[in-house]
């Protein structure tokens, strides 16, 4: 499930982005208060619906805060009445879209391509249920299967977790550094050395070679995943030119970049 921390912030766990390791770090450092969202990989909408449908305290606080905000608009002198927002600080992690395909294929190759949840089933839900039945021993065939059924799938997955209201988006490629940064931002104490020394979690143990992209499949996938490649700043200057984009587009405002 999404994790609610001791300071009321929430960690949203995208599949195959290092979230199991992040969850372990948060638990080891005693930063987890409870679970939220009704599912380990609850996306933004599912988390919000769970809060509205299953958390009467949150509903009451939300109503109170809306009433205060309405009063503040009429009476500006009441600005100090509601300094603390009821909205929690939310953070998550993403990875390069092509790397996500590679990671999911290696992971599922080790599991035997079992199904995850069922499409359109509100109870037996999983964000990757749409990939059920698309597995293949051949990596490029797997990607082709996804392209044919759900072109731009990884971008769609990422955007389901990074809607307006997400405060911090880190990257799997810099997992330790980015996690420590978001904990520092929130003034949450942690054991830095323990984080640096902690082994990765839920990594595929199957003896599967690193997949090799067919150039054409890779080119098609890059084009289809262009929204997330731009949104999360994964395009190099050369790739911008190859895509025919002459102006660099600002990434998601909540994306953490080194030096921030």
ROKE-566476 format. One record per residue: z, y, x of N, C-alpha, C, O, CB in turn; residue in three letters. Coordinates in steps of 0.02 Angstrom, whole numbers, padded with zeros to 5 digits, always signed. Glycine has a CB too. Layout:
! ROKE-566476
ZYXZYXZYXZYXZYXALA/...
! end
This chain:
! ROKE-566476
+00000-00060+00042+00000+00000+00000+00000+00062+00044+00018+00059+00103+00061+00000-00048UNK/-00020+00118+00015-00011+00182+00049+00064+00189+00064+00106+00166+00025-00039+00242+00007UNK/+00080+00221+00119+00150+00228+00138+00175+00298+00127+00143+00347+00147+00159+00208+00212UNK/+00233+00303+00095+00267+00367+00087+00320+00370+00142+00361+00325+00149+00299+00375+00016UNK/+00319+00423+00181+00365+00430+00237+00429+00466+00216+00434+00491+00160+00332+00468+00294UNK/+00476+00468+00261+00542+00495+00245+00541+00570+00230+00588+00596+00201+00590+00481+00302UNK/+00487+00604+00249+00481+00676+00235+00436+00688+00175+00416+00745+00162+00454+00713+00296UNK/+00420+00636+00137+00379+00638+00076+00304+00639+00091+00265+00642+00043+00398+00698+00036UNK/+00283+00637+00154+00211+00635+00169+00185+00565+00153+00223+00518+00143+00198+00653+00243UNK/+00118+00559+00151+00086+00496+00132+00031+00477+00180-00011+00519+00199+00059+00500+00060UNK/+00032+00414+00201-00020+00388+00245-00068+00345+00204-00047+00295+00174+00010+00348+00303UNK/-00132+00363+00202-00184+00325+00167-00219+00280+00217-00244+00303+00268-00234+00373+00131UNK/-00222+00217+00202-00246+00166+00249-00317+00144+00231-00327+00102+00187-00199+00106+00249UNK/-00366+00171+00267-00435+00147+00260-00442+00081+00296-00416+00074+00351-00486+00199+00288UNK/-00476+00032+00266-00486-00033+00299-00522-00025+00366-00569+00014+00372-00525-00081+00254UNK/-00499-00063+00416-00532-00067+00482-00536+00000+00518-00587+00015+00549-00601-00096+00475UNK/-00484+00039+00513-00481+00101+00552-00417+00106+00592-00397+00160+00614-00486+00161+00505UNK/-00383+00049+00603-00321+00049+00641-00259+00059+00599-00205+00070+00626-00324+00101+00693UNK/-00267+00056+00533-00211+00070+00489-00153+00021+00493-00096+00041+00482-00235+00072+00420UNK/-00168-00042+00507-00113-00091+00513-00069-00074+00573-00008-00082+00570-00141-00163+00520UNK/-00100-00052+00627-00062-00031+00685-00021+00032+00670+00037+00036+00688-00109-00018+00744UNK/-00052+00080+00636-00017+00141+00616+00044+00124+00573+00098+00150+00583-00064+00189+00579UNK/+00034+00079+00524+00088+00059+00480+00146+00027+00520+00204+00039+00506+00063+00010+00427UNK/+00128-00014+00569+00179-00045+00611+00218+00007+00650+00280+00004+00654+00148-00096+00658UNK/+00183+00055+00679+00216+00109+00716+00264+00147+00671+00321+00161+00691+00164+00156+00747UNK/+00241+00164+00612+00283+00203+00566+00346+00164+00547+00400+00192+00541+00243+00222+00504UNK/+00338+00098+00536+00395+00057+00517+00443+00048+00576+00504+00052+00567+00373-00010+00492UNK/+00416+00035+00635+00459+00025+00695+00500+00087+00709+00557+00083+00732+00415+00008+00756UNK/+00471+00146+00696+00507+00209+00708+00548+00232+00648+00573+00289+00647+00458+00262+00727UNK/+00555+00188+00598+00597+00202+00539+00575+00266+00503+00617+00306+00482+00670+00208+00560UNK/+00510+00274+00497+00483+00334+00464+00459+00320+00393+00439+00367+00358+00427+00361+00505UNK/+00460+00257+00372+00435+00239+00305+00491+00239+00254+00543+00208+00264+00401+00170+00308UNK/+00479+00274+00199+00528+00275+00144+00511+00223+00092+00556+00187+00069+00530+00344+00112UNK/+00447+00218+00073+00428+00172+00020+00352+00162+00021+00318+00191+00063+00451+00197-00049UNK/+00327+00121-00025+00256+00110-00032+00232+00147-00094+00269+00159-00141+00240+00034-00037UNK/+00168+00164-00093+00141+00203-00149+00070+00181-00164+00037+00151-00121+00143+00278-00135UNK/+00045+00195-00222-00025+00183-00239-00040+00114-00266-00096+00103-00290-00065+00193-00179UNK/+00007+00068-00264-00004+00002-00293-00050-00043-00253-00064-00099-00276-00032+00010-00359UNK/-00074-00022-00194-00119-00064-00155-00116-00041-00082-00111+00019-00069-00192-00061-00182UNK/-00121-00088-00036-00119-00071+00035-00172-00019+00053-00159+00025+00094-00130-00134+00077UNK/-00231-00025+00023-00286+00019+00038-00300+00067-00020-00358+00083-00033-00349-00021+00055UNK/-00249+00090-00053-00259+00137-00108-00296+00199-00084-00274+00231-00037-00191+00157-00140UNK/-00352+00215-00117-00389+00276-00099-00357+00336-00134-00306+00330-00167-00464+00269-00117UNK/-00389+00394-00126-00357+00455-00150-00348+00454-00226-00293+00470-00250-00400+00516-00131UNK/-00399+00435-00263-00393+00435-00336-00342+00384-00360-00303+00397-00405-00461+00420-00368UNK/-00343+00326-00328-00295+00274-00349-00224+00296-00335-00178+00283-00374-00311+00207-00312UNK/-00213+00329-00279-00147+00354-00262-00124+00407-00312-00067+00405-00336-00146+00383-00191UNK/-00169+00453-00329-00151+00505-00376-00139+00477-00446-00092+00498-00480-00206+00557-00379UNK/-00180+00429-00467-00169+00399-00533-00104+00361-00536-00069+00361-00587-00227+00353-00551UNK/-00087+00328-00481-00024+00292-00479+00034+00341-00484+00084+00328-00519-00018+00251-00414UNK/+00028+00397-00449+00081+00447-00452+00089+00473-00523+00146+00483-00546+00066+00505-00404UNK/+00034+00486-00557+00037+00515-00624+00059+00464-00676+00092+00481-00725-00030+00544-00643UNK/+00040+00400-00666+00055+00350-00716+00121+00314-00704+00152+00289-00750-00002+00299-00719UNK/+00142+00311-00641+00200+00269-00627+00258+00305-00594+00304+00272-00570+00180+00215-00584UNK/+00258+00371-00593+00311+00407-00558+00333+00466-00601+00307+00521-00594+00287+00431-00488UNK/+00381+00453-00644+00402+00504-00692+00434+00564-00657+00428+00621-00681+00451+00475-00742UNK/+00467+00553-00600+00497+00608-00562+00444+00655-00537+00451+00716-00540+00539+00581-00504UNK/+00388+00626-00512+00334+00669-00488+00303+00709-00545+00289+00768-00536+00279+00626-00454UNK/+00294+00677-00603+00265+00712-00660+00308+00771-00680+00283+00826-00693+00257+00664-00720UNK/+00373+00760-00682+00419+00815-00700+00416+00871-00649+00412+00930-00668+00491+00789-00705UNK/+00417+00854-00585+00413+00905-00532+00347+00943-00536+00346+01004-00526+00421+00874-00463UNK/+00293+00907-00550+00227+00940-00555+00226+00990-00612+00200+01045-00605+00172+00887-00565UNK/+00256+00971-00670+00258+01016-00727+00299+01078-00711+00281+01134-00729+00286+00980-00789UNK/+00355+01067-00678+00398+01124-00660+00362+01171-00613+00364+01232-00622+00463+01099-00627UNK/+00327+01143-00563+00292+01185-00515+00234+01222-00546+00221+01279-00528+00267+01142-00457UNK/+00200+01190-00594+00146+01225-00628+00173+01285-00668+00142+01338-00671+00107+01177-00674UNK/+00231+01274-00700+00262+01328-00738+00282+01386-00692+00274+01444-00710+00323+01301-00776UNK/+00309+01368-00633+00329+01420-00585+00269+01458-00560+00270+01520-00555+00367+01389-00527UNK/+00214+01421-00544+00154+01454-00519+00125+01502-00572+00102+01556-00556+00101+01402-00499UNK/+00128+01481-00635+00104+01524-00690+00146+01587-00695+00120+01642-00706+00105+01485-00756UNK/+00211+01578-00686+00256+01637-00689+00244+01683-00630+00247+01744-00638+00329+01614-00690UNK/+00229+01654-00572+00217+01695-00512+00155+01738-00520+00152+01794-00494+00210+01650-00451UNK/+00104+01712-00555+00043+01751-00565+00057+01813-00609+00026+01865-00600-00012+01708-00597UNK/+00104+01805-00656+00122+01860-00700+00171+01907-00667+00170+01968-00678+00150+01834-00765UNK/+00216+01878-00626+00269+01918-00594+00269+01904-00519+00306+01860-00496+00339+01901-00626UNK/+00228+01941-00481+00222+01929-00408+00288+01931-00371+00294+01902-00318+00176+01981-00379UNK/+00339+01965-00399+00403+01969-00365+00438+01902-00361+00488+01894-00325+00448+02018-00401UNK/+00412+01852-00397+00442+01785-00396+00413+01741-00342+00423+01680-00343+00434+01752-00463UNK/+00377+01770-00294+00342+01731-00243+00388+01683-00205+00366+01629-00185+00309+01777-00194UNK/+00450+01701-00196+00496+01659-00157+00528+01604-00199+00567+01564-00173+00551+01701-00126UNK/+00511+01602-00263+00543+01555-00308+00524+01483-00293+00563+01437-00304+00526+01571-00379UNK/+00462+01473-00268+00438+01404-00259+00404+01398-00191+00344+01385-00187+00390+01385-00316UNK/+00442+01407-00138+00414+01404-00071+00391+01333-00053+00342+01325-00016+00465+01427-00020UNK/+00424+01283-00079+00408+01214-00061+00360+01184-00113+00377+01178-00171+00472+01172-00057UNK/+00301+01167-00092+00251+01137-00137+00269+01065-00152+00298+01030-00110+00181+01141-00107UNK/+00251+01043-00213+00265+00974-00231+00214+00926-00201+00226+00865-00199+00266+00966-00306UNK/+00157+00952-00178+00105+00909-00151+00125+00884-00082+00142+00924-00038+00038+00947-00146UNK/+00124+00818-00071+00143+00791-00006+00089+00802+00046+00030+00811+00030+00158+00716-00012UNK/+00108+00801+00109+00062+00804+00165+00030+00735+00171+00065+00685+00176+00098+00825+00233UNK/-00037+00732+00171-00072+00667+00171-00116+00662+00233-00149+00710+00252-00114+00658+00107UNK/-00117+00603+00263-00158+00593+00323-00189+00523+00323-00164+00477+00291-00117+00604+00386UNK/-00244+00517+00360-00279+00453+00365-00320+00453+00430-00319+00501+00468-00325+00441+00303UNK/-00356+00398+00442-00397+00391+00502-00466+00364+00483-00473+00326+00435-00363+00345+00554UNK/-00516+00385+00521-00584+00360+00512-00609+00336+00581-00577+00347+00632-00632+00415+00482UNK/-00667+00304+00581-00699+00284+00644-00774+00295+00637-00799+00305+00581-00682+00210+00663UNK/-00810+00291+00692-00883+00299+00689-00911+00249+00639-00894+00190+00642-00915+00289+00759UNK/-00953+00271+00592-00979+00226+00541-01012+00162+00568-01002+00108+00540-01029+00262+00499UNK/-01050+00168+00622-01081+00108+00650-01029+00061+00678-01035+00000+00672-01131+00126+00706UNK/-00977+00089+00708-00921+00048+00733-00885+00013+00676-00861-00043+00683-00872+00091+00773UNK/-00882+00046+00617-00850+00015+00559-00888-00048+00539-00857-00100+00526-00845+00065+00500UNK/-00954-00044+00535-00994-00103+00518-00981-00159+00568-00973-00217+00548-01070-00086+00517UNK/-00979-00143+00632-00967-00193+00684-00899-00226+00675-00892-00287+00679-00973-00162+00754UNK/-00848-00184+00663-00780-00209+00657-00773-00254+00595-00742-00307+00599-00731-00151+00653UNK/-00802-00233+00539-00796-00273+00478-00832-00340+00486-00808-00391+00463-00825-00235+00417UNK/-00890-00338+00518-00928-00400+00528-00890-00449+00573-00886-00509+00557-00997-00385+00558UNK/-00861-00425+00627-00823-00469+00672-00760-00496+00638-00743-00555+00644-00803-00431+00737UNK/-00727-00453+00601-00666-00473+00565-00681-00526+00513-00647-00577+00509-00634-00412+00532UNK/-00733-00514+00473-00750-00562+00420-00781-00626+00447-00773-00679+00417-00797-00530+00371UNK/-00815-00622+00504-00841-00683+00535-00785-00730+00553-00793-00791+00550-00883-00666+00596UNK/-00728-00703+00572-00671-00744+00589-00635-00772+00529-00601-00823+00533-00623-00704+00629UNK/-00643-00739+00471-00610-00762+00410-00654-00807+00367-00629-00840+00321-00589-00702+00369UNK/-00718-00809+00382-00763-00851+00342-00791-00815+00281-00813-00848+00233-00727-00912+00319UNK/-00791-00750+00282-00823-00710+00228-00794-00724+00159-00831-00735+00111-00897-00722+00228UNK/-00728-00723+00154-00697-00730+00089-00705-00665+00050-00719-00613+00078-00622-00747+00096UNK/-00697-00670-00016-00703-00611-00059-00639-00570-00057-00584-00596-00044-00719-00632-00131UNK/-00646-00506-00070-00590-00460-00075-00592-00426-00144-00634-00383-00156-00591-00406-00018UNK/-00547-00446-00188-00544-00416-00254-00608-00429-00293-00649-00471-00275-00532-00342-00248UNK/-00614-00393-00348-00673-00399-00391-00696-00329-00411-00655-00286-00426-00659-00442-00454UNK/-00761-00318-00411-00788-00253-00431-00767-00237-00503-00768-00280-00547-00864-00253-00425UNK/-00748-00175-00514-00731-00149-00581-00670-00182-00612-00660-00177-00672-00790-00157-00627UNK/-00630-00215-00572-00568-00245-00597-00510-00200-00578-00493-00196-00519-00559-00318-00569UNK/-00479-00167-00626-00425-00120-00609-00363-00153-00580-00324-00119-00546-00405-00081-00670UNK/-00354-00217-00592-00295-00253-00566-00311-00285-00499-00276-00273-00449-00272-00306-00616UNK/-00363-00325-00497-00382-00359-00435-00431-00315-00396-00488-00334-00383-00414-00429-00449UNK/-00408-00256-00378-00449-00204-00346-00446-00209-00270-00395-00228-00242-00427-00135-00368UNK/-00501-00192-00238-00503-00184-00165-00560-00137-00149-00614-00144-00179-00510-00253-00128UNK/-00551-00089-00103-00605-00042-00089-00669-00074-00063-00723-00045-00070-00582+00009-00039UNK/-00663-00134-00034-00723-00167-00006-00749-00224-00049-00787-00266-00025-00707-00193+00062UNK/-00728-00227-00112-00751-00282-00154-00826-00282-00163-00856-00335-00176-00717-00278-00222UNK/-00857-00224-00157-00930-00220-00166-00967-00257-00111-01026-00272-00118-00952-00147-00168UNK/-00932-00272-00055-00963-00308-00001-00959-00384-00009-00986-00422+00031-00932-00288+00065UNK/-00925-00407-00061-00919-00479-00074-00989-00510-00079-01033-00483-00114-00879-00492-00138UNK/-00999-00565-00046-01062-00601-00050-01117-00574-00005-01173-00599-00007-01086-00600-00120UNK/-01103-00523+00035-01154-00494+00078-01149-00517+00150-01187-00495+00193-01149-00418+00076UNK/-01103-00563+00164-01093-00586+00232-01150-00626+00260-01190-00656+00223-01031-00626+00235UNK/-01154-00627+00327-01205-00666+00361-01183-00678+00433-01148-00637+00462-01274-00630+00359UNK/-01203-00735+00461-01189-00748+00531-01229-00701+00576-01211-00691+00634-01206-00821+00549UNK/-01282-00673+00549-01323-00625+00586-01300-00554+00568-01304-00534+00510-01398-00635+00571UNK/-01278-00516+00618-01251-00450+00606-01301-00404+00571-01284-00371+00522-01230-00419+00671UNK/-01362-00401+00596-01412-00356+00567-01431-00375+00496-01448-00333+00456-01474-00354+00611UNK/-01427-00440+00481-01439-00462+00413-01383-00437+00367-01395-00416+00311-01446-00538+00409UNK/-01322-00441+00392-01265-00415+00354-01275-00341+00338-01267-00320+00281-01200-00426+00393UNK/-01291-00301+00389-01301-00230+00378-01359-00218+00328-01354-00175+00285-01316-00193+00444UNK/-01412-00257+00336-01469-00251+00289-01447-00266+00218-01468-00233+00170-01526-00298+00310UNK/-01404-00317+00210-01379-00335+00144-01341-00276+00113-01348-00261+00054-01334-00397+00148UNK/-01300-00243+00155-01262-00186+00130-01309-00128+00112-01301-00097+00060-01210-00163+00183UNK/-01357-00115+00155-01405-00060+00143-01441-00071+00077-01451-00024+00038-01455-00055+00201UNK/-01461-00133+00064-01499-00147+00003-01457-00140-00060-01483-00122-00113-01528-00217+00006UNK/-01392-00154-00054-01349-00151-00113-01315-00083-00120-01309-00056-00176-01296-00205-00110UNK/-01293-00054-00064-01255+00008-00067-01270+00051-00006-01228+00057+00038-01179-00007-00072UNK/-01329+00082-00004-01347+00123+00054-01297+00180+00065-01277+00214+00018-01417+00152+00045UNK/-01277+00188+00128-01228+00240+00144-01158+00219+00125-01116+00262+00108-01245+00304+00109UNK/-01144+00154+00128-01080+00128+00103-01019+00157+00139-00970+00176+00107-01079+00054+00110UNK/-01022+00161+00205-00963+00184+00243-00947+00257+00227-00888+00275+00221-00974+00175+00319UNK/-00997+00298+00219-00985+00368+00199-00951+00370+00131-00904+00409+00121-01052+00407+00197UNK/-00974+00329+00086-00943+00326+00019-00870+00306+00024-00827+00335-00009-00982+00278-00026UNK/-00857+00255+00066-00788+00232+00075-00744+00287+00104-00689+00299+00079-00787+00170+00122UNK/-00768+00320+00156-00728+00373+00188-00713+00430+00139-00657+00455+00137-00765+00400+00249UNK/-00763+00450+00101-00753+00507+00056-00704+00491+00000-00674+00537-00028-00820+00529+00027UNK/-00696+00428-00016-00647+00409-00067-00576+00421-00044-00530+00425-00085-00657+00336-00087UNK/-00566+00425+00022-00499+00435+00050-00488+00507+00075-00431+00526+00088-00488+00387+00107UNK/-00541+00546+00082-00534+00611+00114-00553+00668+00068-00587+00716+00088-00578+00614+00177UNK/-00532+00663+00006-00547+00715-00042-00504+00777-00030-00457+00774+00009-00535+00689-00113UNK/-00521+00833-00062-00479+00893-00054-00406+00877-00068-00389+00849-00119-00504+00950-00101UNK/-00364+00896-00021-00293+00879-00026-00271+00837+00033-00211+00833+00048-00278+00842-00090UNK/-00319+00806+00068-00302+00771+00130-00288+00824+00183-00327+00872+00190-00360+00721+00152UNK/-00235+00817+00221-00215+00869+00268-00235+00856+00340-00244+00902+00380-00141+00878+00265UNK/-00241+00792+00358-00254+00775+00428-00296+00711+00430-00279+00661+00399-00187+00765+00468UNK/-00352+00715+00467-00395+00657+00476-00400+00643+00551-00429+00683+00588-00466+00667+00444UNK/-00372+00587+00572-00377+00568+00642-00433+00517+00651-00466+00498+00603-00311+00539+00667UNK/-00443+00496+00714-00496+00449+00729-00469+00386+00763-00424+00390+00805-00549+00482+00773UNK/-00496+00330+00743-00477+00266+00773-00489+00267+00848-00452+00236+00886-00516+00209+00741UNK/-00541+00302+00869-00558+00305+00940-00503+00338+00982-00500+00328+01043-00623+00342+00949UNK/-00460+00377+00950-00405+00410+00984-00340+00397+00946-00301+00443+00934-00418+00487+00991UNK/-00330+00335+00927-00279+00318+00878-00208+00340+00899-00174+00373+00860-00279+00244+00865UNK/-00187+00322+00959-00119+00338+00981-00109+00413+00984-00060+00440+00958-00105+00307+01049UNK/-00156+00448+01016-00150+00521+01024-00149+00555+00956-00108+00600+00945-00208+00548+01067UNK/-00193+00535+00912-00198+00568+00847-00137+00554+00804-00114+00598+00767-00262+00547+00811UNK/-00111+00493+00807-00051+00478+00768+00008+00520+00793+00046+00547+00753-00034+00402+00772UNK/+00016+00524+00858+00071+00565+00884+00063+00638+00865+00112+00673+00852+00076+00558+00961UNK/+00000+00661+00863-00012+00730+00844+00010+00743+00772+00042+00794+00758-00086+00747+00852UNK/-00009+00698+00726+00009+00710+00657+00084+00704+00646+00112+00738+00603-00028+00661+00611UNK/+00118+00662+00684+00190+00657+00679+00224+00719+00708+00274+00743+00682+00216+00594+00716UNK/+00194+00746+00762+00221+00809+00790+00213+00866+00741+00258+00907+00733+00185+00825+00856UNK/+00155+00869+00708+00143+00923+00659+00197+00923+00605+00217+00975+00581+00073+00915+00627UNK/+00219+00862+00587+00268+00856+00534+00340+00854+00559+00387+00845+00521+00254+00793+00494UNK/+00348+00863+00625+00415+00862+00656+00452+00797+00643+00513+00797+00631+00455+00920+00630UNK/+00415+00742+00645+00445+00676+00636+00457+00645+00705+00411+00641+00746+00399+00630+00593UNK/+00518+00624+00718+00535+00596+00783+00508+00526+00792+00502+00488+00743+00610+00595+00791UNK/+00490+00507+00854+00463+00441+00868+00471+00426+00942+00483+00471+00982+00389+00436+00846UNK/+00464+00363+00959+00467+00340+01028+00397+00340+01057+00357+00295+01042+00500+00269+01033UNK/+00381+00389+01098+00314+00397+01124+00292+00337+01165+00237+00312+01157+00309+00460+01166UNK/+00335+00313+01210+00317+00258+01253+00305+00194+01213+00261+00155+01229+00371+00246+01305UNK/+00345+00184+01160+00336+00125+01118+00268+00127+01084+00236+00075+01077+00391+00121+01065UNK/+00246+00186+01064+00179+00193+01034+00125+00176+01084+00078+00140+01069+00169+00264+01006UNK/+00132+00203+01144+00081+00191+01196+00078+00118+01217+00025+00093+01237+00095+00235+01256UNK/+00135+00083+01213+00138+00014+01235+00122-00036+01179+00110-00095+01194+00206-00001+01262UNK/+00122-00014+01117+00114-00061+01061+00044-00089+01057-00005-00051+01057+00133-00027+00996UNK/+00039-00155+01051-00026-00188+01046-00058-00174+00978-00023-00161+00929-00019-00263+01057UNK/-00123-00177+00977-00159-00167+00914-00143-00224+00865-00124-00279+00886-00235-00164+00927UNK/-00151-00210+00801-00134-00257+00748-00196-00273+00707-00239-00230+00696-00079-00228+00702UNK/-00201-00336+00684-00254-00356+00638-00324-00351+00668-00373-00340+00633-00251-00314+00575UNK/-00327-00360+00734-00391-00360+00769-00422-00429+00763-00386-00479+00767-00384-00339+00843UNK/-00487-00434+00754-00520-00498+00746-00509-00542+00807-00519-00521+00864-00595-00488+00734UNK/-00486-00604+00794-00474-00650+00848-00531-00701+00856-00528-00746+00898-00409-00686+00837UNK/-00581-00693+00815-00637-00740+00818-00677-00730+00882-00683-00675+00907-00683-00731+00756UNK/-00702-00785+00908-00742-00781+00969-00814-00763+00950-00860-00804+00952-00740-00849+01008UNK/-00821-00700+00932-00886-00674+00910-00910-00622+00961-00872-00577+00979-00881-00644+00839UNK/-00971-00629+00982-00998-00581+01029-01004-00512+00997-01012-00506+00936-01067-00604+01055UNK/-01001-00462+01038-01012-00394+01014-01082-00391+00983-01131-00407+01016-01005-00342+01071UNK/-01086-00370+00920-01152-00368+00887-01200-00320+00920-01180-00268+00946-01145-00350+00814UNK/-01264-00338+00920-01316-00296+00947-01360-00271+00890-01386-00310+00851-01358-00334+01000UNK/-01367-00206+00887-01405-00176+00833-01480-00184+00844-01506-00173+00899-01388-00103+00827UNK/-01514-00203+00792-01586-00198+00791-01602-00124+00788-01576-00089+00745-01618-00239+00731UNK/-01645-00099+00832-01658-00026+00835-01678+00004+00768-01656+00059+00750-01713-00012+00885UNK/-01719-00032+00730-01741-00005+00665-01683-00002+00616-01675+00047+00580-01799-00047+00637UNK/-01643-00057+00614-01586-00058+00568-01536-00004+00587-01507+00029+00544-01552-00128+00570UNK/-01527+00006+00652-01480+00058+00675-01505+00127+00654-01466+00168+00631-01472+00054+00751UNK/-01569+00140+00662-01597+00204+00644-01590+00218+00570-01572+00273+00549-01671+00208+00664UNK/-01603+00167+00530-01597+00175+00457-01524+00189+00438-01509+00232+00397-01622+00112+00420UNK/-01478+00151+00469-01407+00158+00454-01382+00227+00474-01342+00258+00438-01367+00104+00489UNK/-01404+00251+00531-01384+00318+00552-01404+00371+00501-01366+00416+00485-01414+00335+00621UNK/-01465+00364+00475-01489+00412+00425-01448+00406+00360-01430+00457+00330-01563+00401+00410UNK/-01435+00345+00339-01398+00335+00277-01325+00357+00282-01295+00379+00233-01401+00262+00256UNK/-01297+00352+00343-01228+00371+00353-01221+00443+00380-01168+00462+00404-01194+00323+00400UNK/-01274+00481+00376-01274+00549+00402-01218+00592+00373-01188+00631+00410-01341+00582+00389UNK/-01202+00586+00308-01148+00627+00281-01082+00619+00319-01049+00668+00336-01137+00611+00209UNK/-01062+00556+00333-00999+00547+00368-01006+00561+00443-00958+00583+00475-00973+00476+00358UNK/-01065+00549+00471-01075+00565+00542-01066+00640+00554-01037+00660+00605-01146+00543+00564UNK/-01089+00681+00507-01081+00753+00513-01010+00774+00493-00977+00812+00528-01133+00790+00470UNK/-00989+00748+00437-00925+00768+00408-00867+00756+00456-00819+00795+00458-00913+00732+00343UNK/-00871+00701+00494-00816+00683+00539-00834+00690+00612-00802+00662+00656-00794+00612+00525UNK/-00887+00730+00625-00905+00752+00692-00919+00694+00740-00890+00689+00794-00849+00794+00721UNK/-00965+00650+00719-00984+00593+00762-01055+00600+00790-01079+00554+00823-00979+00529+00722UNK/-01089+00655+00777-01156+00663+00802-01156+00702+00868-01126+00755+00873-01200+00699+00751UNK/-01189+00674+00918-01197+00710+00981-01251+00763+00973-01288+00764+00924-01214+00661+01039UNK/-01255+00807+01022-01308+00859+01020-01377+00827+01018-01421+00851+00982-01302+00906+01082UNK/-01386+00774+01057-01450+00740+01058-01467+00709+00990-01524+00712+00967-01451+00686+01112UNK/-01417+00680+00958-01427+00649+00893-01442+00702+00840-01481+00689+00793-01366+00607+00872UNK/-01413+00760+00846-01430+00815+00801-01505+00830+00806-01539+00838+00755-01389+00879+00818UNK/-01530+00834+00867-01600+00848+00877-01644+00792+00850-01695+00805+00818-01615+00859+00952UNK/-01623+00730+00863-01662+00673+00840-01665+00670+00764-01714+00645+00735-01633+00608+00867UNK/-01613+00695+00731-01611+00696+00658-01650+00756+00630-01659+00762+00569-01539+00698+00634UNK/-01672+00800+00674-01708+00859+00652-01663+00913+00624-01686+00956+00586-01758+00840+00600UNK/-01600+00912+00643-01552+00963+00620-01543+01014+00676-01518+00997+00729-01483+00931+00599UNK/-01563+01075+00663-01563+01126+00717-01499+01166+00719-01487+01202+00768-01622+01172+00707UNK/-01458+01161+00669-01395+01199+00667-01337+01152+00660-01336+01110+00615-01396+01251+00610UNK/-01287+01159+00704-01228+01116+00700-01187+01134+00638-01174+01193+00625-01184+01123+00763UNK/-01169+01084+00600-01133+01093+00537-01058+01081+00548-01040+01031+00579-01161+01045+00482UNK/-01015+01126+00525-00943+01117+00535-00918+01052+00504-00939+01035+00449-00905+01177+00506UNK/-00874+01016+00538-00847+00954+00511-00794+00968+00458-00779+01026+00443-00817+00911+00567UNK/-00766+00915+00430-00712+00920+00381-00656+00963+00409-00636+00955+00467-00686+00850+00361UNK/-00630+01009+00369-00580+01057+00393-00514+01023+00413-00475+01051+00451-00567+01109+00340UNK/-00502+00962+00388-00440+00927+00404-00448+00879+00464-00400+00846+00483-00416+00888+00345UNK/-00508+00876+00492-00519+00832+00549-00483+00860+00610-00491+00918+00628-00595+00825+00563UNK/-00444+00817+00643-00410+00838+00703-00456+00832+00762-00486+00779+00774-00346+00797+00715UNK/-00462+00885+00800-00502+00883+00862-00457+00897+00920-00411+00937+00915-00561+00934+00860UNK/-00469+00863+00976-00428+00871+01034-00422+00945+01053-00473+00980+01057-00455+00830+01092UNK/-00362+00967+01065-00351+01037+01083-00327+01078+01025-00306+01136+01034-00415+01066+01110UNK/-00329+01050+00964-00303+01087+00906-00228+01098+00912-00197+01128+00868-00320+01049+00840UNK/
! end
